Every structure is written in C-alpha cells, then in structure tokens.
Amino acid sequence: MANEPSGEAPAQPATDQRISIDEFMKIDLRVARITAAERVPNSRKLMKMQVDVGSETRTIVAGIAEAYEPEALVGRLIAIVANLKPAKLMGIESNGKVLAASPEGGKPVLVTFEQDPGLGSRVR
C-alpha cells in the first residue's frame, strides 16, 4: 500500500531550505470562497477569480485554468496567501495566491476544505 512506511528515511533536499516557525507565522493563510471565475484571455493557464475572504473581496489570478472550468470553481472554499504584495499578471492585478498542489507533470489541484471553517479563518 502507498501509505505504508517503506523503511527509508524521507528524502531531504540537497540544501536545507526549512524555515523557522517565526518565518512561517509571517505567512497569512486564509479561508476564502470563490464567488466568480473566468479564463484570462490569451492565456492557456491563467484563471481570474473573485474571492470572498470574509472582510473583503479580492481579485486573484492563478495558473489553474488547465485543470478547472470557471463555473466549477464558483462556491468552492479554498486556501489563499493573503499577505502577498499585489502582482500584475497579463495586465490584471492579483491580490493573493491560491494554494494548489502540482504533481510533477500533472495539473494543479486546489487545496480545499471538507467543512466550512468560516471565511477569513486563519490556516495554520
């Protein structure tokens, strides 16, 4: 089975890039709900989303368009990095980062929640 220990120690990166708990606590991870989504014109990968973080609505652009249809995203609870400086992607200001796992050579998979912990809740 894939979840059984193999007896081998987990692989460590060639250089230790681990961060301290203090550095991790600087990252503001929050629960958000996608309220609108649309593909970014002239981009294969980018999706423009409106997300509700409880106290505000933000625009976030993420490279998930190859994996998700816009209408399938609306209503989903996701995890975002809320304290990133804004960045312009294809001329659109993005105010945060959506968390997703990207398997090697595969499509991104959003980090989501089985239960609603409340919009704006801190993820730790």
Residue, then its C-alpha position, 0 to 999 in steps of 0.5 A: m500500500a502507498n501509505e505504508p512506511s517503506g523503511e527509508a528515511p524521507a528524502q531531504p533536499a540537497t540544501d536545507q531550505r526549512i524555515s523557522i516557525d517565526e518565518f512561517m507565522k509571517i505567512d497569512l493563510r486564509v479561508a476564502r470562497i470563490t464567488a466568480a471565475e473566468r479564463v484570462p484571455n490569451s492565456r492557456k493557464l491563467m484563471k481570474m477569480q473573485v474571492d470572498v475572504g470574509s472582510e473583503t473581496r479580492t481579485i486573484v489570478a492563478g495558473i489553474a485554468e488547465a485543470y478547472e472550468p470557471e463555473a466549477l470553481v464558483g462556491r468552492l472554499i479554498a486556501i489563499v496567501a493573503n499577505l502577498k504584495p499585489a502582482k500584475l499578471m497579463g495586465i490584471e492585478s492579483n491580490g493573493k495566491v491560491l494554494a494548489a498542489s502540482p504533481e510533477g507533470g500533472k495539473p494543479v489541484l486546489v487545496t480545499f476544505e471538507q467543512d466550512p471553517g468560516l471565511g477569513s479563518r486563519v490556516r495554520 
